Amino acid sequence: MVTTKRTKTPNLSEQFLVLKRAFPESTGRVHRNQLRWKAMLQPSALSDSYMVRLEYSLEKSPKVFVDSPELLRRNEERIPHRYPDGSLCLYLPGAQEWGTSLYLAETVVPWTAEWLIHYELWHATGEWHGGGVHPCCGGKSEQR
């Protein structure tokens, strides 16, 4: 999927329409300056399917949660790359990897699928292969 960088910030309705076009089976709505969207993602043919929920407003960074199945710890280890509220750490805030001029369907959603693959690999091997920096999320700090 090619990321479309725009000079104009898409409004929430435009973001929602692009999400629905890319994921016709998804559900959600825009209400009171808040976009809420849910979809089943299966990151690979060998992966489980996950119900993910995206919450976004133009004033805050998007947050993605996995609603089901419940993400499980490996032994007593915390799940890497998650914030204290349970949302996924998909990119480094302030590093200009994501911005309001980008479409969620072309950035945050594919990053979510990639995160889920790394979660499955971590669960099987005990190693997080996704790289990144995540001192905010309770894991070891690593550089990409």
N, C-alpha and C positions, 0 to 999 in steps of 0.2 A: 504494500500500500504506500503510495507516495504522499508525504506530508505536504499539505498546502499551506504555505506561510502567507498570511494576509496582512495587509496594512490596517484594515478595519477589523475591529473586534466583533466577531459574530455574537448576536444577542442569544439569550437562552433558548428562544424558540428555534432559531437557526441551528444551534447546537443539537437540540432535540431532534429536529427533522433529519439531520445528517446521521445521527445515531440510529434512528428508525429505518432510514434507507439502507444503512450498512447491516443492521440487525433487525429484520422485519418482525421476528418473533418476540422482540423485546417489549417491555412495558415501561410506562413512566408518565411523567407530566411536568409541566412548568407551572408553578403556583407561587405567588408572592415572592418574586425574585429568587426562586430556588428551583433548580432542575433536579429531579430525582428520576433515576433510570435503573431498570433491572434487566438482566439478560443471563442466559445460560451460556457459559464459555467452556469449550473443550479445547484446551491449548494444543493438543496433538491427538493423533488417532489412538495412541496408547494411554492417553490421560483420562482421568475422571472428568466428569462434567461438573461445573461449579456455577452456582447462582451468585452472581456478583451484583452489588448495588453501588451506584455512583451518585454522589451528592455534590452539587456544584452551584455556586453563585458567583457573580462577577467580582464580588468583593473578597472572596476567599479562594484558596487553591482547591482543586477538586480532591475529593476523598473517595476512596474505593474500599469497600468491605466485601468479604466473602461470607455470604449468609448461610450457604450450605454446599457441600457437607461441612461440618465444623472442622476447622484447621486444627491439627493435632500436634502437640509437642513431640519431640523425639527424645525418648527417655525423660530427663528432667530439663532438657535444654529449652530455652525460650525460642519461639519461632523468629528467625532473623527477618530484618527489614519490615518490621511492623511498628507503628506508633503505639503509645500507651492506650489509645482509644480503640485499638484493633484494626485501624485502617492500614492499608499497604503503603510501604515506602517505595514509590515507583521511580522517583527521580530526586536529585539533590536540589532542594529549594535554594533559590538565589544563583544557581549556576546557569540560568537561562536555557535549560533543556526544554522547559514548557513555559508557555505564556498564553495570555488570553486571546491572542490573534490566531492560535492554532485550534484545529478541531479536535475535540475529545475522541471522536471515532477513529482518528488517524494517529493519535499519540497515546493517550492514557489507556484506552481499551487494549491496543496491542501490547503495551507495556504490562498491563494486567495479565494477559495471557502468558507473556514471557516470565513474569514473576511466578505464576502458577507452575510453570515447568521447572523453574529453579527450586520452588518449594518441594515439588515431588522428588527431584534429585536429592535435595538436602535430606528429605525424610528417609530416602533409601540409603544414602551414603554417609550422612553426617557432615557433609561439606557443602557450603553455599558457593555455587559456581557462578553466581550472577554478578560478582564484583560489587562495586559501589562503596560508598562511605555511609556508615550507619551508626554512629555513636548515639544518635538521638533515639534509636530504636531498641537499645538494650543489647546490641550485639558487638562483636569485635569491629574495630575500625579497619577498613581496607581501602586502598586506592584502586580505582579501575585501571 
